Amino acid sequence: MLSRLILASVLVMSKPAAAAESPHLIPLLDLSGCIHALEQNDARHVRAFIFLGSECPISQTLVPTLNRLVAAYQAQGVELFGVWSDPSVTRAEAAAHFTEWQVAFPVLHDSARMLREELKPTHVPEAFVLSEDGRLIYRGAIDNSYQEPGHRRTNVEKHFLADALRAALDGTPPLVAQTPAVGCAFMAEPRIASPATVTFTRDIAPIVFARCTTCHRDGQAAPFPLTNFAQVAKRAKQLADVTAERVMPPWMPSRDHQRFVGERSLAPMEIALFRQWAAVGAPEGLAADLPPLPQFPQGWRLGKPDLVVKMNEAFTVHADGADILQNFVLPLPISADRMVAGIEFHPGNARVVHHAVLFLDDKGSARKLDAATPEPGYEKFGGPGFLPSGALGGWSVGNTARRLPGGMGRYVKRGSDLVVQIHYHPTGKPEMDQSEIGIYFVDKPVAELLKEASTLVGSIWMANYDMDISAGDADYRRQTSYVLPRDIIMVGVVPHMHLLGKSMTVTATRPDGTRQTLIDVPHWNYNWQDEYYFERPFRLPQGTRLDVTAVFDNSAGNPSNPSSPPRRVTWGDGSLNEMMFCFFLISAEKTEDLIHTVYHNLDHDAQQPRTEVVPNPSSMP
């Protein structure tokens, strides 16, 4: 097969084309079917992408050099990827080629040319180096073994790619930022393949397997699987519609802020491919193009937990009546103070569990409250009924389990109880629930971690409890502000509203007047609440004003309005009440600044005015 990588079968060299300074990366499969989450880099790896071809002799002769670079730099925090971006060669042919040549690094499956469009290579091989913050710092030749096509040096004096990797690891710019690529020229091709050439096996399956099958497979939360051609093809029009409307994959924030860990929004080219594929009748394509279905961890999304705690006994949720906010006290069997990097909440009964908040209690207060009631746990609206010594986050419908970025963690004192507050919805028949939580520790002693700057994470929040939404009001607005009393590091943000929520915007205005959007949710979706961690936590100085603005729609035109006709709604815990909360995960360069800010925020919240709660049908006996 004649490769499109070779122009008139001639080896040439060329001046580099322009590429984005900070390329927008998306998840891609490699040729073996493994998913690589290129869209996030909270581990702060230096990354190198080398475009390779299966029919280019220069590309082939430099494989041993690349293997040696992997062996030398992988342990230092470098990720090196080959990139195959030639749709004229099947995936099976490419996989066989790179296996034959004993490539010791993953080769990304870029058959739809999305990474190629971002980096704009002119040749294979051509290398691109991205710094830990995602900036393109080098592009060009791997070394000077080929100064021009057909003439290979026996003595290689210049090692451009290795020099760029060393510079990136040192945090300095490379001495040489660009060199001409020498090799096989890419054919000039349209940005998006013509509709007649879009197939499931080559273009759609890599997107679906990397983006959708995490949830759309047996045993997961999605209502149907998307793991083979038949399952995807019969929904081709539906997938084109929901991706174009950005309903799927679920991701509420806009892009007008710093990148969050685990961003799920599709790139425009991915959306266009779904639309084109549906328009031509969803053809299957060649079996040799089909990537393997990814292998996912069984049970726990984040891998095997360091500790699993479970409700001691099942809790019975009554058939009807009021919502329940039940608090369960789970002792944490740890022999020393620890730092928690992440949690994974598994509802025991997804039909009734709406959300959960995880508090810490190091004084035994919750145990006393639990002992005073005959049923498992104790019921308490408006908080857990005691002053928590900390928190481990929470879970709600649509939440994705993830670790805190950059080796950060939440402090847990030895002897503490985990108090799990679960919000239950009656379903019309008696239900049982026995939920469990997987806990993942930071793999360092607490004493050592506390000596390092910005490792301890705490929580503050902002709320407006003065809410009284008239029936029919489609644009009810509420706002709240808070001024930071100390310097902090912003780690994450967690907006929260109920069914009438329409939009929420959170900004930070520094003392010098500069304004930054922390999160913008233009279209609130109650079913897809999440915790949003910044990939690069950042400093906000003392005196910075945080502003939260939320809009609610209590009209008949709101399809999520639970009341028909609409009725008056005030603040409250029940699902038919409404809330305006925004939680912030923060750290600080000085531990005392973090502690001071947390307690100052508690005092600030206690002074906020409250509207008298109007009973609603879900909270009446």
N, C-alpha and C positions, 0 to 999 in steps of 0.2 A: 504494500500500500504506500502510495506517495504521500509523505508527510507535508502538511501545510506549514510546518516549521521551517522548511527549506524553500527559499525563494530562488526559482530557476536552478535548483540543485547546486547553488554556489555558496561557499562559506565566505562571510563578509564580516567587517567590523563597522561599528557605527557610533555616532555621538548619542549619549543617553537622552531619552525623551523625558519630558517633565513628569513628575509624580507628586502626589499630595504630600505635604510636609508631615502631616500626621494622618496616615491612611486610616480609613474606616474599615475595620476588619469584622468579619462575621464568622460564626462557627462553620467549620468544614470537616468533612470526613477525610481520612487518609485512605490509601488504596486497600488497606486491610479492613476498613469499616469502623475504625475507632474515631470518636468525635473529639475534635480539638477546639476548645472554647477560645478562639482567637480574639473574640470581642472583649474579653476581659484579661487583665494582667495584674491582679492584686498581689501576686507573688513577686512582681517586679523583676521578671526575667528580661534579659536581653534576647532579642529574637533575630534570627537570620532566615531569610527565604531565598532559596536558590531555584530558579526556573530551570528545569531539565527537560531533555527530549529523549525519546527512545530511538531516534534515528540520527542523532547528531554525534559524530565521533569525538568532537572536543568535549561534549557533555560527558561522554562515557569515560574518557581518559582521566577526568578530574574527580571521579567518584572516590578513589583511594585518598586523595587529598582531603575531601570533605569528611570521609570516615575518620581520618586522623584528627581533624578539627573537633568533631563530636567527642572523641575520646579525651581530647585535651581540655575542652571547655564546658562540657555538660555539667560536671560537678560544681562548676563555679557559677551556675545560674544562667547558662545560655541554652536556649531552645533553637535547634537548627532543623529546618524543614526543607525538604525538596518540594517542588511544585510541578505537577503535571497539568498542563493546560492546553492540550491538543485534542479537540473533539473528533478528529479524524482517526484517532487510535482508540480502540476500545479499552475499557478499564481492565479487562482480563489480559489483554496484550501488554498494557503498561505494567500491570502487577507482575506478570511473568518476566518482563524485561528487567525490572529493578530487583527482582529476586535473583535472577541470573547474575547480575552485576554486584550482588551482595551489598546493597545499600544498607548502611547501619543506622539510618534515621528515617522518620516517617516521611512519606511522600504524599502531599495533600492532593485530593481529587478535585481539581478545579475545572471540570469539564464544561461548566457554564461560564467560565472565564470571568468570574466575579473578582477574584484576587488579582487576576491579570489586569482587569480594568482599573483597579485601585493603584497598582504599582507601575503599570505601563512599561513592562520590559520590552526591549527591542530584539533580544536574542536569547538563545539557550546556548551555554549556561550564562545566567546573569544573576548576581547576588544583590540582595537588599538587606541592610542591617537597620533594625529599629531599636532605639534606646529603651530603657525601662519605662519611660513615660510616653512611649509610642511615637516618638519623632523619627523620621527617616534621616539617618546620619551618614549612610554610605550606600552607593549603588555602583555596580560595574563588574569588572573582572574579579575572579577569585585570586589570581596571582598573575605574574607576567610570563607564565610558561608558554603562552602564545601571544607574541606581540602582533602577529598578523596570521591570517589563516594559512595552514599548510606548512608552517615553520615552527616546530616545537623546540624550545630551549632545553638543553641538557642541564643547565645550571640556572635554577630559579632564584633570583635575588630579591624580588619584591613580593610580599605576601599581603596583598591589599585587604582581603577578607579577615585574615587573622589579626592584622593591625587594627582594623575597625572594631573587632570584637574586644580586643584588649582595651582600647580607648573607651568603649561603651561601659565596660566593667569598672574602669577607673573614673567614669563620670566626666570624661574630657572629650572634646571633638577629635575625630581622627585627622591626622595630618593630610591625608588625601580623602576627600569626600566623594569624588566622582572619577571614574575611569571609563574609557570606551570598552564596551563589551565585545568580545571576539568569539564568534561561533556561528550558529545557524540562525538566520533571520526569521522572525515571526512574519507570517503573511498579514497584511493589513486586512482586518475583518470588521464587520459591523459590530457595534456595541452589544446588541442583542441578536441572537440567531433569528433567522426568518421563521415565521410560525410553523412552516412545513417541516422544519428540522427539529423542533422541540419534542422530545420524547420523555416518557416516564423514566426509563432505565438510566438515561444519560443525564437529564437535566432536573427532573422533578424528584426522583428518589433520593439523591444526595441532600436536597433541601428538607424533604419530609423526615428522613432518618435523623438528620442533625437537629431539626427544629421541633418536630411534632411527636415523634415516637417516645420521647421521654415521658409524656403523659398518655399518649394515644396508643396504648398496648394493654394486653390483658393484665388485670390486677391493679391498674392505676386509676386515677380519678376521672379521666376523660370517659365520655359515654360510649365511645366506639374505638376500635383499634385502627391504626393506619400503618400497617406493617408489610403490605404487599400490594401489587398492582391492582387487583380486583377491588380491594377496600378503598384505595385512593381514587381510582378511575370513576367509580360510581358516584363519587362526591366531587368531581372535578369542578363543576360550576359553583357548588357551594364553597369550595376552598378558594376559588378565584374571588368570590364575593367577600368572604369574611377576611381574607388577607388584604384585599383592596381597601376595605373599610377599617382595617387595623383592629378588628374584633379579636382576631387570632393572629399569631400567638398573643395571649393576654399580657398587655403591658400598658399601664395607664399613663406614666409620666411622658411629657414631651421631651424633646432633645435640647431644650433651652437651659442646660445646666451641665455641671460636670458629670462624667460618665458614672453610672451605677454598676456595681457588681451584678452579673447575671442578666444584663439587658436582653430582652427577648424580641425587640421590634425587628421586623424584616427590612432588608435593604430594598430600595426601589426596583432593582433588577430582579430580585427574587419574586416580588409581587408581579412584575411584568411577565415572568416565565409561567407562573400559575395561570395568568389571564390568557396568554398565547396558547398554552397547552389545552385549556378548556375550549378555546375557540376553534381548534382544528380537530376536535373529537377525541382528545385524550389518547393519542397513540402510545403503544407500549414501548416500542423500540427493541434494540438487540439485547438478548439475554447476556451477552458478553460485556455489556456496559453496566449491568446492575451491580451496585456495591453490596457487600454483605450487610445484613441487618446488625446494627450495633449491639454489643453485649452490655447490659446494664446491671449495676449491683442489685442483688436480690434483697428485698426487704427494706434496708436502710439506704436512702439516697446518698448520704454522705459517707457510706462505708460503715464498718462495724463500730458501734459506739464504744467509748471507754467505760461508760456506765449506763445501765438501763434501769429506770425506776418506773414502777407501775402502780396504779391504784390498788390498794390492798384487797378490795372486793368490788364486785360490780355494783353500780348505782342504778336504781330504777327511776326512769323518767315517766311521769304519769301520762295518761293518754291525751288529756286536753287541759285547758286552763292556762294559768300564767306561765310565762317563761321562767326558767330557773337559773340562778347564778350560784352554783355550788362550789365551795372551796374544799379541796382535798389536801391533807397534810401528808407529805411523803418524806420520810427521813432520808438524808443523803449519807450513805456509808463511806465517807472518805476519812482517811487517817491523818490528813494534813490539809492546811489551807490550799485551795487550788484556784486556777484561773480557767474560766470556761470560754472556749473559742466559738462554740455553737451548740445549738440544740435542734433536735428533730422530733416534733410532736406527731404521734400517730393516734388519731381518734379511734377509739374502740368501736364506735358506731357512728359512721358518717351521716346517717339520717338525722340524728338529733344534736350532734355537736356542732355549734356554730363558730365559736372562737374560744381561745384559752389564753390566759395571762399567767405568767410564771413569776411569782414573788419569792423572796428569800426571807426567812425568819430565823435569827440566831439567838432569840431569847425565849423560845417556847410558847409565845403568846397564842399562836394558832392552835397548838395542841390543846390548850385550855378551852378555846372556843369549840373545838371538835368534840372534846369530852362532854360538853354540856348538851349535846344533841344525840338522839338515839341512832339516826341514820348515818351512813358513811359521809364524812365531811360535815360542813355546816353551810347554811345559806346566808348570803350577805350581798345586798346590792350597794352600789356606790363605793366600792373598795373592799379590801380583804378583811377589814375590821381591826387592823392593827397597823403600826408604823413599820413598813418593811425595812429590812436591813440591806436590801438590794433587789435586783430582778434579773431574770435570764431571758427576757423578751417575751414572745408570745406566738400564737398561731391563729390564723383565720382562714376562711375559704379562699383558695387561690394562693396562699402563702407558699413560698419556696424555701426549703431549708438551705442555709448556707453558713459558712464560717465568717467571723469578723475578719476584715482585711488586715494584712500586714502583721500577723502574729499577735493581734490584740486579744484581750479577754476580759470577762467580767469576774470580779472577785467573789469567791465563796469561802466563808469561814468554816473551819472544821466544826462539826456538830450542828450545822444549820439544817433546817427543814426546807424543802421545796413545797411551796403552797401553790397548788394549781387551781386557778379559778376558771371554771368551765361554764360557758353560757349554753344552756340547752333549750331547744325548741320542741315542744310536744308535737307528735305527728298524727295523732288520732287513735293510736293504740299504744299500750305500754311497751316501753323499750328499755333495753339494758345497755350500759356503757361501762367499759373498763379500759380507759386510755392509758398509754405509756409514752415515756419520753426518753429518747437517746441523748446522752450528754457527751460532748467532745471537749477534752481538756487541751489547753496549751501545753506543749511538751517541754516545759521548763519549770524549775522550782519557782514558787511565788516570790521568795526573797530576791532571787536573781532578776525576775521580771520587773519588780518594783524599782530596781535600780536603773532600769532602762527608761528613757523618756517615752511617753506617749504609748504605753502598753495597757494601762488600766482604763476600762470603759465604764461609764455611768450613764444614767438616764435623767433627762429633765423633760418637762412637757409644758405645752401651752393649750389653754382651753377657753372657750366662751360658754359659760353656763346660763347666760341671760338670753334664752331663746324662747320665742313665742311666735310660731309661724301660722298665720291665718290660712284658713282653707281657701284654696285657689291662688295663693301667692306663688308665682312662677319664678320670682327673682328675689328671694329673701337673702339678705347679705349680713354676715357677721364677721367681725375682725377682732384680733387681739394682738398685743405687743408685749415684748419682754426685752429688757436691756441687760446684757451680760455683765455680771459684776467683776469677772476676772477674764484673763486670756484663756481661751479653750481651743480644742481641736475638734472640728466637726467631723464625725464619723458616719452618721447615717440619719435618716429622717423617716418617720412613720406617720403618714396622715390617716385620720380615721373619721368617718361619718357613717350614717345609716342610709336607709333607702331613699330619702329625699335629697341626698347629696347630689350636687350638680357639678361643682368644680372646686378646686382648692389651689391656692398659690402661696408659697412660702418664700420670703426674701430676707436677706441680711443687709443692713445698711451700716457700713463701718463709720467710725468717728470722722473720717476724712470725707464722708459723703458718698463714697463709692457704693454702688448697690449691686447685689448678686442674687440671682434666683437660685434657691436651694432645691426646690421642686415645683413643677407646674403640672397639675392634673386637670386638663381642660374638660375631660369627660369622665366623671366619677363613675365607677362600676362597683357596686357593693359586693359583688361576687368575687372580685379579684383584688382584694386588699393584700398588701405585702409590706415587708420591711426593706428599705432601700439603703444599701451601704455604698458610700462613695468609694470608688476604686482608689482614689487618691485623697485620703482625709486631709483637711486643710485648716489653717489657723484663722481664728476670728478673734480680734483684740477686745480687751475690756472696753465697754462702752458701745459695742455693736448692738444695734436694735434689730431684733427678730420680729417680723410681721407675718401673721397668718390671716389670709382672707378666704372665706368660704361662701359659696352660693348654694342655696337650696331651692328645690322646685316642688311645691306642694299643690300643683295643679293637676287636673285630670289628664293633661298632656304628657305627664311623666309616666312612662310605662312601668317604672318600678314603684310607683306610689302604692302602698299596701292598702289604702283606704279608698273605696269607691262608694259614694262620692268622697272627695277629700274632706278632711276634718282638721280642726285646730290641733297643732302638735307643739309640745314643749320639750325641754331637755329631759333626758332620762336614760336609764340602762336598757329598757325594753326595746325590742326591735321596732315597735310602732312609735316609740319616742324618737328623739333625734339627738345627735351629739356633734360637737366640733372639737376634736382633739388633734394635736400634732405632737408626737413624741420625738425626741432628739437623742441620739446616741453620741456622747461626747467623751473626749479625753482631754488631757492637759499635759504640758511639759513639767508641771509641778503637781504632785498629788494633792497638796493642800488647796491648790486652785480648783481642782475638780471637786473635792469635798465641799469647799465653800460654795461653789456654784450650785451643787445639788441641794444643799440645805436652804440657800437663798431662794431657789426656785420653788421649794416646798412652801416657804413663807409667802411668796408672791401668789401662788395658786390659792392658798387658804383665804386670801383677801379678795378674791374675785366674787362679784355679785352672783347670786343664784336666783333663777326663776322657779316659782313653785311648780312642781311637777303636776300635770293634769293626768289623771288616770286614763289608761287606754285599754281596749279590750284584751290585749295580751297580758296585762298585769292585774286584771281583776279576777277575784275568786269565782 
